[in-house]
Amino acid sequence: MNTDNPKIIVKISIISIIVNIILTVFKLFVGIFSNSGAMVSDAVHSASDVFSTIIVIIGAKMAQKDSDKEHPYGHERMECVAAIILSAILFFTGIMIGYSGFMKIISGDYGSLVIPGVLSLIAAVISIVCKEVMYQITMKIAKRINSSALKADAWHHRSDALSSIGSFIGIFAARKGFPIFDSIASVVICLFILKAAVDIFRDAISKMTDQSCNEETIKKMSEEISAQNGVLRIDQIKTRLFGDKIYVDIEIATDGNLTLFESHEIAQNVHDAIEAKFTNVKHCMVHVNPFE
């Protein structure tokens, strides 16, 4: 991991925490004051963002640790662990929000439901704008430094923006004479949150189970290998994701009449070219076969 990456993650995470705390307090106040269950649910979602972002910071710090005797390949997968914890927080937050809204729907006592105040509509719009801006900023940085935990946190922002859209629709419909829509909005918010949780979990698990790189990356690696002098054929190329890093195993064929020193030089050139062009490659192993 680039030594600057954890600093970047911590910086954007602190900004995220500050924004989420402000939004949580604001939405909770408005939800209670305006009698909107959807807005209170939205506030709970924002509160979960605060805890999840703290986990992102912890994961980034742990992933930065150097290799040791017990972990000779480093600690990059700790970012994946952080992403899995984030997905669990998202999942249970969604279940809690959905359960509350669902119980109000099946109660059948719609006449007792209170129509939300107009302030809750304004709060929903403010939340949508703030969270979408945070999503765009966080995702841009996450892609730049290739951080799965930060990407997970970005999707947490997006799911919060989507939940606020659900809040807005539900509150708007409730104010038009359909108070049950405020509870329906809570259930819709739940579904958005659950989908985000599942997507984050699947991405983290795939990286922890040695998933290979995408076809485009492997193709570019093959082109780089073939461009090296002395490489007559690529016999095999295998990649695996280790957190946000890549491990590459390559077998090339060279002239069988070359000396060991000459073959080694070709293999070293391949090794250096791959690690130079693909900066997220942490380890590259090159095996040389005689060309037949």
Residue frames relative to the residue before (quaternion, step in Angstrom):
aa qw qx qy qz dx dy dz
M 1.0000 0.0000 0.0000 0.0000 0.00 0.00 0.00
N 0.5160 -0.6217 0.4933 0.3223 3.55 -0.99 0.87
T 0.5148 -0.6812 0.4224 0.3043 3.59 -0.83 0.96
D 0.6435 0.5200 -0.3292 0.4551 3.61 1.18 -0.43
N 0.5271 0.6801 -0.3955 0.3213 3.61 1.18 -0.54
P 0.6766 0.4801 -0.3243 0.4545 3.66 0.75 -0.88
K 0.6258 0.5334 -0.3406 0.4559 3.59 1.05 -0.71
I 0.6422 0.5129 -0.3145 0.4750 3.56 1.03 -0.83
I 0.6540 0.5202 -0.3093 0.4540 3.58 0.94 -0.93
V 0.6620 0.5014 -0.3058 0.4656 3.57 0.91 -0.91
K 0.6505 0.5308 -0.3210 0.4383 3.60 0.94 -0.89
I 0.7064 0.4380 -0.2718 0.4851 3.60 0.79 -0.98
S 0.6301 0.5443 -0.3344 0.4414 3.58 1.11 -0.66
I 0.6325 0.5227 -0.3315 0.4656 3.59 1.02 -0.75
I 0.6275 0.5129 -0.3292 0.4845 3.58 1.02 -0.80
S 0.6404 0.5359 -0.3133 0.4523 3.57 0.99 -0.88
I 0.6505 0.5225 -0.3134 0.4534 3.57 0.94 -0.90
I 0.6557 0.5173 -0.3104 0.4539 3.59 0.92 -0.92
V 0.6628 0.5026 -0.2996 0.4673 3.58 0.91 -0.96
N 0.6898 0.4946 -0.2878 0.4436 3.58 0.89 -0.94
I 0.6225 0.5277 -0.3480 0.4613 3.59 1.03 -0.70
I 0.6521 0.5092 -0.3098 0.4685 3.58 0.94 -0.91
L 0.6790 0.4893 -0.2907 0.4638 3.60 0.91 -0.95
T 0.6327 0.5452 -0.3370 0.4346 3.59 0.98 -0.83
V 0.6801 0.4815 -0.2844 0.4741 3.57 0.84 -1.00
F 0.6626 0.5200 -0.2990 0.4485 3.56 0.94 -0.95
K 0.7148 0.4532 -0.2631 0.4631 3.60 0.80 -1.01
L 0.6253 0.5293 -0.3426 0.4598 3.58 1.05 -0.71
F 0.6467 0.5120 -0.3125 0.4711 3.59 0.96 -0.87
V 0.6826 0.4813 -0.2863 0.4695 3.56 0.86 -0.99
G 0.6474 0.5386 -0.3234 0.4315 3.59 0.96 -0.87
I 0.6826 0.4639 -0.2785 0.4913 3.56 0.96 -0.89
F 0.6804 0.5021 -0.2848 0.4516 3.57 0.90 -0.98
S 0.7618 0.3684 -0.1898 0.4979 3.60 1.01 -0.85
N 0.4203 -0.7330 0.4450 0.2969 3.60 1.31 0.10
S 0.4472 0.6802 -0.4622 0.3517 3.59 0.92 0.92
G 0.3338 -0.7517 0.5399 0.1792 3.55 -0.54 1.20
A 0.6203 0.5518 -0.3405 0.4414 3.58 1.07 -0.75
M 0.6775 0.4838 -0.2973 0.4675 3.59 0.97 -0.82
V 0.6110 0.5240 -0.3471 0.4812 3.59 1.09 -0.66
S 0.6315 0.5244 -0.3205 0.4727 3.60 1.03 -0.82
D 0.6370 0.5278 -0.3078 0.4701 3.54 1.05 -0.84
A 0.6359 0.5270 -0.3216 0.4631 3.58 1.06 -0.76
V 0.6270 0.5273 -0.3283 0.4702 3.57 1.05 -0.78
H 0.6270 0.5365 -0.3245 0.4624 3.55 1.05 -0.81
S 0.6593 0.5009 -0.3033 0.4716 3.59 0.96 -0.86
A 0.6235 0.5392 -0.3339 0.4572 3.57 1.07 -0.75
S 0.6375 0.5207 -0.3314 0.4611 3.59 1.02 -0.76
D 0.5774 0.5918 -0.3666 0.4265 3.58 1.19 -0.59
V 0.6158 0.5597 -0.3457 0.4336 3.57 1.04 -0.78
F 0.6962 0.4655 -0.2720 0.4741 3.57 0.85 -0.99
S 0.6539 0.5221 -0.3207 0.4437 3.59 0.98 -0.82
T 0.6473 0.5187 -0.3220 0.4564 3.58 1.02 -0.75
I 0.5955 0.5473 -0.3528 0.4704 3.57 1.11 -0.67
I 0.6392 0.5193 -0.3147 0.4719 3.58 1.05 -0.81
V 0.6043 0.5532 -0.3482 0.4555 3.59 1.07 -0.73
I 0.6530 0.5145 -0.3097 0.4615 3.58 0.94 -0.90
I 0.6592 0.5052 -0.3053 0.4658 3.57 0.93 -0.92
G 0.6585 0.5188 -0.3050 0.4519 3.59 0.96 -0.90
A 0.6505 0.5165 -0.3112 0.4618 3.58 0.99 -0.84
K 0.6505 0.5161 -0.3118 0.4618 3.57 0.99 -0.84
M 0.6865 0.4790 -0.2852 0.4669 3.59 0.91 -0.89
A 0.6400 0.5293 -0.3274 0.4507 3.59 1.05 -0.73
Q 0.6212 0.5700 -0.3291 0.4253 3.58 1.20 -0.51
K 0.5039 0.6844 -0.4168 0.3224 3.58 1.19 -0.46
D 0.4993 -0.6599 0.4753 0.2989 3.57 -1.04 0.79
S 0.6347 -0.5060 0.4126 0.4133 3.55 -1.30 0.29
D 0.0614 -0.7835 0.6171 0.0401 3.55 -1.15 0.63
K 0.7600 -0.3831 0.2586 0.4568 3.57 -1.30 -0.03
E 0.7167 0.4360 -0.2504 0.4833 3.58 0.99 -0.85
H 0.7793 0.2016 -0.1052 0.5840 3.59 1.18 -0.53
P 0.0722 -0.8569 0.5095 0.0304 3.61 0.49 1.17
Y 0.6925 0.4560 -0.2784 0.4847 3.60 1.20 -0.43
G 0.6340 -0.5558 0.3289 0.4253 3.58 1.25 0.23
H 0.4912 -0.6761 0.4863 0.2553 3.54 -1.36 -0.08
E 0.2525 0.8185 -0.4924 0.1541 3.61 1.20 0.39
R 0.6346 0.5616 -0.3399 0.4078 3.58 1.06 -0.64
M 0.4786 0.6566 -0.4511 0.3691 3.59 1.23 -0.10
E 0.5761 0.5590 -0.3817 0.4582 3.59 1.19 -0.46
C 0.6358 0.5139 -0.3260 0.4747 3.58 1.06 -0.73
V 0.6132 0.5378 -0.3403 0.4680 3.57 1.05 -0.77
A 0.6436 0.5190 -0.3156 0.4657 3.58 0.98 -0.87
A 0.6489 0.5193 -0.3125 0.4601 3.58 1.01 -0.84
I 0.6401 0.5188 -0.3240 0.4649 3.60 1.03 -0.77
I 0.6368 0.5104 -0.3239 0.4786 3.58 1.00 -0.81
L 0.6211 0.5399 -0.3308 0.4619 3.57 1.05 -0.79
S 0.6626 0.5080 -0.3129 0.4528 3.57 0.91 -0.90
A 0.6319 0.5286 -0.3307 0.4604 3.58 1.05 -0.74
I 0.6395 0.5180 -0.3209 0.4688 3.59 1.00 -0.84
L 0.6449 0.5219 -0.3074 0.4660 3.56 0.98 -0.91
F 0.6653 0.5311 -0.3065 0.4259 3.56 0.89 -0.99
F 0.7221 0.4350 -0.2556 0.4734 3.58 0.78 -1.00
T 0.5799 0.5520 -0.3723 0.4695 3.58 1.17 -0.51
G 0.6599 0.5147 -0.2963 0.4602 3.56 0.96 -0.92
I 0.6428 0.5230 -0.3189 0.4600 3.58 0.97 -0.88
M 0.6598 0.5184 -0.3071 0.4489 3.57 0.91 -0.91
I 0.6716 0.4889 -0.2913 0.4744 3.57 0.94 -0.93
G 0.6785 0.5061 -0.2903 0.4464 3.57 0.90 -0.94
Y 0.6349 0.5464 -0.3298 0.4353 3.59 0.99 -0.82
S 0.6529 0.5226 -0.3127 0.4504 3.56 0.94 -0.91
G 0.6899 0.4729 -0.2801 0.4712 3.58 0.89 -0.92
F 0.6501 0.5353 -0.3155 0.4374 3.57 0.99 -0.87
M 0.6468 0.5238 -0.3210 0.4520 3.60 0.98 -0.85
K 0.6434 0.5065 -0.3269 0.4718 3.61 1.04 -0.69
I 0.6425 0.5332 -0.3241 0.4448 3.58 1.06 -0.77
I 0.7421 0.4173 -0.2352 0.4689 3.59 0.82 -0.99
S 0.4986 0.6607 -0.4314 0.3588 3.60 1.23 -0.21
G 0.3141 -0.7878 0.4747 0.2351 3.58 1.13 -0.68
D 0.6057 0.5605 -0.3567 0.4378 3.57 1.26 -0.16
Y 0.0165 0.8619 -0.5053 0.0391 3.55 0.64 1.15
G 0.5842 0.6130 -0.3630 0.3888 3.56 1.17 -0.54
S 0.6767 0.4960 -0.2915 0.4593 3.56 1.17 -0.58
L 0.5183 0.6480 -0.4172 0.3708 3.59 1.26 -0.20
V 0.3517 -0.7513 0.5268 0.1853 3.55 -0.90 1.00
I 0.4318 -0.6913 0.5167 0.2620 3.58 -0.99 0.87
P 0.4536 -0.7101 0.4655 0.2710 3.64 -0.72 1.02
G 0.5017 -0.6541 0.4813 0.2979 3.56 -1.21 0.58
V 0.6674 -0.5263 0.3562 0.3882 3.56 -1.28 0.41
L 0.5653 0.6155 -0.3876 0.3890 3.60 1.13 -0.55
S 0.6189 0.5544 -0.3474 0.4347 3.58 1.09 -0.65
L 0.6002 0.5457 -0.3581 0.4624 3.60 1.15 -0.56
I 0.6510 0.5103 -0.3068 0.4708 3.56 0.97 -0.89
A 0.6477 0.5245 -0.3138 0.4549 3.57 0.99 -0.86
A 0.6330 0.5383 -0.3267 0.4504 3.57 1.03 -0.79
V 0.6530 0.5117 -0.3092 0.4650 3.59 0.97 -0.87
I 0.6460 0.5182 -0.3141 0.4642 3.58 0.95 -0.91
S 0.6583 0.5154 -0.3012 0.4586 3.57 0.97 -0.90
I 0.6325 0.5416 -0.3302 0.4444 3.60 0.95 -0.89
V 0.6846 0.4898 -0.2830 0.4596 3.57 0.84 -1.01
C 0.6845 0.4986 -0.2914 0.4449 3.59 0.81 -1.03
K 0.7166 0.4601 -0.2672 0.4510 3.58 0.81 -0.98
E 0.6331 0.5124 -0.3462 0.4657 3.60 1.05 -0.62
V 0.6196 0.5243 -0.3350 0.4785 3.59 1.06 -0.72
M 0.6582 0.5035 -0.3015 0.4716 3.58 0.97 -0.88
Y 0.6164 0.5382 -0.3426 0.4615 3.59 1.06 -0.73
Q 0.6819 0.5001 -0.2979 0.4428 3.58 0.79 -1.01
I 0.6722 0.4959 -0.2954 0.4637 3.60 0.92 -0.91
T 0.6923 0.4898 -0.2765 0.4521 3.57 0.84 -1.05
M 0.6757 0.4909 -0.3030 0.4590 3.60 0.89 -0.90
K 0.6192 0.5434 -0.3464 0.4487 3.60 1.02 -0.74
I 0.6827 0.4660 -0.2787 0.4890 3.57 0.94 -0.90
A 0.6313 0.5497 -0.3296 0.4367 3.60 0.99 -0.84
K 0.6678 0.4840 -0.2960 0.4818 3.59 0.99 -0.84
R 0.6415 0.5465 -0.3252 0.4290 3.57 1.02 -0.80
I 0.7784 0.2860 -0.1578 0.5361 3.59 0.97 -0.85
N 0.3914 -0.7596 0.4458 0.2667 3.60 1.34 0.12
S 0.3338 0.7419 -0.5014 0.2946 3.58 0.77 1.11
S 0.3495 -0.7570 0.5160 0.1963 3.59 -0.56 1.18
A 0.6401 0.5289 -0.3316 0.4478 3.59 1.01 -0.78
L 0.6696 0.4842 -0.2983 0.4777 3.58 0.99 -0.83
K 0.6052 0.5320 -0.3519 0.4763 3.59 1.12 -0.64
A 0.6311 0.5278 -0.3269 0.4650 3.57 1.02 -0.81
D 0.6613 0.4945 -0.3048 0.4746 3.57 0.99 -0.83
A 0.6038 0.5487 -0.3534 0.4577 3.59 1.10 -0.67
W 0.6698 0.4833 -0.2965 0.4795 3.57 0.95 -0.87
H 0.5631 0.5654 -0.3852 0.4636 3.56 1.20 -0.47
H 0.6358 0.5111 -0.3188 0.4826 3.59 1.03 -0.78
R 0.6647 0.5051 -0.3067 0.4571 3.59 0.91 -0.91
S 0.6522 0.5054 -0.3229 0.4636 3.59 0.95 -0.84
D 0.6261 0.5223 -0.3332 0.4735 3.59 1.11 -0.66
A 0.6316 0.5182 -0.3290 0.4737 3.59 1.04 -0.76
L 0.6596 0.5026 -0.3000 0.4715 3.58 0.98 -0.86
S 0.6448 0.5131 -0.3256 0.4637 3.56 1.02 -0.78
S 0.6363 0.5175 -0.3276 0.4690 3.58 1.10 -0.68
I 0.5917 0.5364 -0.3613 0.4813 3.59 1.15 -0.58
G 0.6405 0.5138 -0.3151 0.4758 3.56 1.02 -0.84
S 0.6251 0.5357 -0.3285 0.4630 3.57 1.04 -0.80
F 0.6536 0.5281 -0.3122 0.4431 3.55 0.91 -0.97
I 0.6742 0.4929 -0.2991 0.4616 3.59 0.87 -0.98
G 0.6758 0.5049 -0.2933 0.4498 3.56 0.91 -0.94
I 0.6695 0.4929 -0.2944 0.4713 3.57 0.95 -0.91
F 0.6358 0.5368 -0.3230 0.4509 3.56 1.00 -0.88
A 0.6761 0.4828 -0.2889 0.4757 3.58 0.92 -0.94
A 0.6308 0.5369 -0.3351 0.4489 3.58 1.02 -0.79
R 0.6771 0.4860 -0.2885 0.4713 3.57 1.00 -0.81
K 0.6443 0.4975 -0.3157 0.4876 3.59 1.26 -0.31
G 0.7044 -0.4831 0.2603 0.4502 3.57 1.25 0.25
F 0.6675 0.4439 -0.3087 0.5121 3.59 1.25 0.24
P 0.1325 -0.8568 0.4934 0.0699 3.61 0.44 1.21
I 0.5690 0.6096 -0.3863 0.3943 3.60 1.14 -0.50
F 0.5855 0.6076 -0.3684 0.3902 3.59 1.16 -0.56
D 0.5521 0.5860 -0.4028 0.4354 3.59 1.18 -0.37
S 0.6750 0.4650 -0.2778 0.5010 3.59 1.04 -0.80
I 0.6149 0.5415 -0.3447 0.4581 3.57 1.05 -0.76
A 0.6109 0.5578 -0.3414 0.4462 3.56 1.08 -0.76
S 0.6228 0.5419 -0.3406 0.4499 3.59 1.03 -0.74
V 0.6561 0.5013 -0.3059 0.4740 3.57 1.02 -0.82
V 0.6326 0.5211 -0.3243 0.4723 3.59 1.03 -0.79
I 0.6175 0.5387 -0.3293 0.4691 3.57 1.02 -0.83
C 0.6192 0.5606 -0.3237 0.4444 3.55 1.02 -0.89
L 0.6741 0.5048 -0.2986 0.4490 3.59 0.89 -0.93
F 0.6300 0.5267 -0.3301 0.4655 3.60 1.00 -0.80
I 0.6733 0.5064 -0.2924 0.4523 3.54 0.92 -0.96
L 0.6566 0.5189 -0.3105 0.4507 3.59 0.94 -0.90
K 0.6407 0.5196 -0.3310 0.4582 3.60 0.99 -0.81
A 0.6472 0.5105 -0.3191 0.4676 3.59 0.95 -0.88
A 0.6414 0.5366 -0.3195 0.4458 3.58 0.98 -0.85
V 0.6695 0.4959 -0.2953 0.4676 3.59 0.92 -0.91
D 0.6534 0.5186 -0.3162 0.4518 3.62 0.93 -0.87
I 0.6548 0.5048 -0.3067 0.4716 3.58 0.95 -0.87
F 0.6538 0.5247 -0.3074 0.4502 3.57 0.96 -0.92
R 0.6678 0.5083 -0.3020 0.4522 3.59 0.90 -0.93
D 0.6473 0.5186 -0.3185 0.4590 3.59 0.98 -0.85
A 0.6772 0.4949 -0.2940 0.4582 3.60 0.91 -0.92
I 0.6592 0.5097 -0.3093 0.4583 3.58 0.95 -0.87
S 0.6380 0.5334 -0.3359 0.4423 3.59 0.96 -0.82
K 0.6753 0.4837 -0.2928 0.4735 3.59 1.05 -0.75
M 0.6796 0.4837 -0.2909 0.4686 3.60 1.14 -0.55
T 0.7136 0.4201 -0.2460 0.5038 3.58 1.25 -0.28
D 0.5912 -0.6416 0.3392 0.3519 3.56 1.09 0.83
Q 0.1407 0.7855 -0.5804 0.1622 3.57 0.82 0.97
S 0.4616 -0.6828 0.4911 0.2821 3.58 -1.04 0.74
C 0.6183 -0.5209 0.4287 0.4031 3.55 -1.31 0.24
N 0.6072 -0.5389 0.4173 0.4084 3.56 -1.24 0.22
E 0.6909 -0.5151 0.3292 0.3859 3.55 -1.26 0.49
E 0.6292 0.5517 -0.3405 0.4287 3.58 1.02 -0.76
T 0.6567 0.5033 -0.3082 0.4696 3.60 0.97 -0.85
I 0.6566 0.5068 -0.3102 0.4646 3.58 0.94 -0.89
K 0.6290 0.5352 -0.3312 0.4563 3.59 1.04 -0.78
K 0.6672 0.4940 -0.2995 0.4701 3.59 0.95 -0.89
M 0.6263 0.5258 -0.3353 0.4678 3.58 1.06 -0.71
S 0.6444 0.5287 -0.3152 0.4538 3.57 0.98 -0.86
E 0.6458 0.5161 -0.3163 0.4654 3.57 1.01 -0.83
E 0.6526 0.5132 -0.3095 0.4635 3.58 1.00 -0.81
I 0.6454 0.5165 -0.3159 0.4657 3.59 1.01 -0.82
S 0.6819 0.5027 -0.2863 0.4476 3.58 0.88 -1.00
A 0.6406 0.5506 -0.3213 0.4279 3.59 1.14 -0.57
Q 0.5801 0.6002 -0.3763 0.4021 3.61 1.23 -0.27
N 0.5310 -0.6426 0.4548 0.3135 3.58 -0.95 0.89
G 0.7835 0.3287 -0.2534 0.4625 3.55 -0.98 0.90
V 0.6009 0.5392 -0.3688 0.4605 3.61 1.20 -0.31
L 0.1660 -0.8202 0.5443 0.0580 3.56 -0.47 1.24
R 0.8007 -0.0364 0.0533 0.5956 3.57 1.16 -0.53
I 0.3001 -0.6980 0.6110 0.2224 3.56 -1.22 0.54
D 0.2386 -0.8000 0.5366 0.1227 3.58 -0.47 1.16
Q 0.7987 -0.1085 0.1017 0.5831 3.57 1.04 -0.72
I 0.0168 0.7621 -0.6472 -0.0114 3.53 -1.19 0.65
K 0.0111 -0.7970 0.6019 -0.0482 3.54 -0.70 1.13
T 0.0706 -0.7900 0.6085 0.0252 3.56 -0.98 0.86
R 0.0013 -0.7761 0.6300 0.0284 3.54 -1.24 0.46
L 0.4058 -0.7073 0.5336 0.2243 3.50 -1.07 0.86
F 0.0774 -0.7685 0.6351 0.0097 3.54 -0.90 1.01
G 0.7510 -0.1563 0.0560 0.6391 3.53 0.24 1.32
D 0.7576 -0.3042 0.2503 0.5204 3.58 -0.64 -1.10
K 0.5817 0.5476 -0.3774 0.4683 3.57 1.27 0.32
I 0.3228 -0.7400 0.5626 0.1782 3.56 -1.30 0.40
Y 0.1585 -0.7387 0.6477 0.0985 3.53 -1.08 0.85
V 0.1106 -0.8163 0.5668 0.0096 3.57 -0.85 1.02
D 0.0849 -0.7632 0.6396 0.0362 3.58 -0.99 0.93
I 0.0321 -0.8264 0.5597 -0.0519 3.56 -0.61 1.19
E 0.0981 -0.7466 0.6532 0.0791 3.53 -1.18 0.72
I 0.0341 -0.7978 0.6018 -0.0134 3.55 -0.74 1.09
A 0.3161 -0.7193 0.5824 0.2084 3.56 -1.28 0.41
T 0.0353 -0.7845 0.6191 -0.0058 3.55 -0.96 0.96
D 0.7070 -0.4206 0.3399 0.4558 3.57 -1.31 0.09
G 0.4218 -0.7457 0.4655 0.2221 3.56 -0.66 1.15
N 0.6447 0.5345 -0.3221 0.4415 3.60 1.21 -0.32
L 0.4812 0.6672 -0.4435 0.3558 3.58 1.25 -0.02
T 0.5255 -0.6069 0.4829 0.3497 3.55 -1.21 0.48
L 0.6695 -0.4828 0.3711 0.4254 3.57 -1.26 0.28
F 0.6433 0.5280 -0.3254 0.4489 3.57 0.98 -0.83
E 0.6676 0.5034 -0.3013 0.4584 3.59 0.97 -0.87
S 0.6512 0.5053 -0.3101 0.4737 3.58 0.99 -0.85
H 0.6404 0.5298 -0.3159 0.4577 3.54 1.02 -0.85
E 0.6397 0.5336 -0.3276 0.4457 3.58 0.99 -0.80
I 0.6371 0.5180 -0.3228 0.4707 3.59 1.02 -0.81
A 0.6577 0.5096 -0.3026 0.4649 3.57 0.95 -0.94
Q 0.6500 0.5189 -0.3129 0.4587 3.57 1.01 -0.84
N 0.6304 0.5342 -0.3268 0.4587 3.58 1.04 -0.78
V 0.6339 0.5188 -0.3192 0.4767 3.57 1.04 -0.83
H 0.6453 0.5389 -0.2996 0.4510 3.54 0.94 -1.00
D 0.7028 0.4721 -0.2664 0.4606 3.58 0.81 -1.03
A 0.6433 0.5340 -0.3225 0.4438 3.58 1.01 -0.82
I 0.6618 0.5033 -0.3067 0.4633 3.60 0.95 -0.87
E 0.7133 0.4495 -0.2736 0.4629 3.59 0.80 -0.95
A 0.6343 0.5277 -0.3348 0.4551 3.60 1.16 -0.51
K 0.7332 0.4292 -0.2380 0.4707 3.58 0.91 -0.91
F 0.7588 0.2708 -0.1550 0.5717 3.58 1.05 -0.77
T 0.2311 -0.8496 0.4612 0.1102 3.54 0.14 1.34
N 0.6671 0.4842 -0.3215 0.4661 3.62 1.16 -0.36
V 0.4693 0.6262 -0.4655 0.4135 3.60 1.27 0.27
K 0.2303 -0.8007 0.5417 0.1115 3.57 -0.56 1.15
H 0.8094 0.0337 0.0215 0.5859 3.58 1.05 -0.77
C 0.0339 -0.7918 0.6097 -0.0137 3.56 -0.95 0.93
M 0.0969 -0.7914 0.6033 0.0182 3.57 -0.70 1.12
V 0.0946 -0.8062 0.5839 0.0119 3.58 -0.79 1.06
H 0.0967 -0.7799 0.6178 0.0290 3.58 -0.80 1.07
V 0.2551 -0.7878 0.5494 0.1120 3.57 -0.95 0.95
N 0.1212 -0.7694 0.6256 0.0439 3.56 -0.94 1.03
P 0.4947 -0.6302 0.4886 0.3455 3.63 -1.13 0.51
F 0.4412 -0.7022 0.4916 0.2656 3.57 -0.89 0.92
E 0.0880 -0.7865 0.6105 0.0308 3.58 -0.92 0.95
